[in-house]
Amino acid sequence: MTIQKCATACAGFKCFGVEWATECYRGNTLNTGSGIVDDSVCSFACGGSDAENCGAGDHLDLFQFGPRTPSPVTTAFSSVSIRIQELR
């Protein structure tokens, strides 16, 4: 898993996230009770890239797709670490 692989698999949704180093989630809304945590909490290296973090235990690195641009997908979303129950 990498952030780019997850982003590609989640095209068409408003947001996506990576968790537990190898898990990818997508959705359009967050569940009640989700909240922002310090970015340092999400420190698990991605299974497909030691240079990227892919969440942590019960903590999701969340990305939201931005407007389409000629830039690669990796520059077309913003990131926030979040303690989340699950994406819908």
ChimeraX attribute file (.defattr): number of C-alpha atoms within 10 A of each C-alpha:
attribute: neighborCount
match mode: 1-to-1
recipient: residues
	/A:1	18
	/A:2	21
	/A:3	23
	/A:4	12
	/A:5	11
	/A:6	19
	/A:7	25
	/A:8	12
	/A:9	14
	/A:10	18
	/A:11	13
	/A:12	12
	/A:13	14
	/A:14	15
	/A:15	23
	/A:16	26
	/A:17	27
	/A:18	28
	/A:19	24
	/A:20	21
	/A:21	24
	/A:22	18
	/A:23	16
	/A:24	23
	/A:25	19
	/A:26	24
	/A:27	16
	/A:28	12
	/A:29	12
	/A:30	15
	/A:31	11
	/A:32	9
	/A:33	9
	/A:34	14
	/A:35	13
	/A:36	14
	/A:37	16
	/A:38	10
	/A:39	15
	/A:40	11
	/A:41	16
	/A:42	25
	/A:43	18
	/A:44	20
	/A:45	20
	/A:46	22
	/A:47	16
	/A:48	14
	/A:49	13
	/A:50	12
	/A:51	10
	/A:52	16
	/A:53	22
	/A:54	31
	/A:55	29
	/A:56	22
	/A:57	14
	/A:58	13
	/A:59	27
	/A:60	32
	/A:61	28
	/A:62	26
	/A:63	22
	/A:64	19
	/A:65	20
	/A:66	13
	/A:67	7
	/A:68	11
	/A:69	9
	/A:70	7
	/A:71	8
	/A:72	10
	/A:73	15
	/A:74	12
	/A:75	12
	/A:76	16
	/A:77	18
	/A:78	12
	/A:79	14
	/A:80	15
	/A:81	23
	/A:82	22
	/A:83	21
	/A:84	19
	/A:85	15
	/A:86	18
	/A:87	17
	/A:88	10
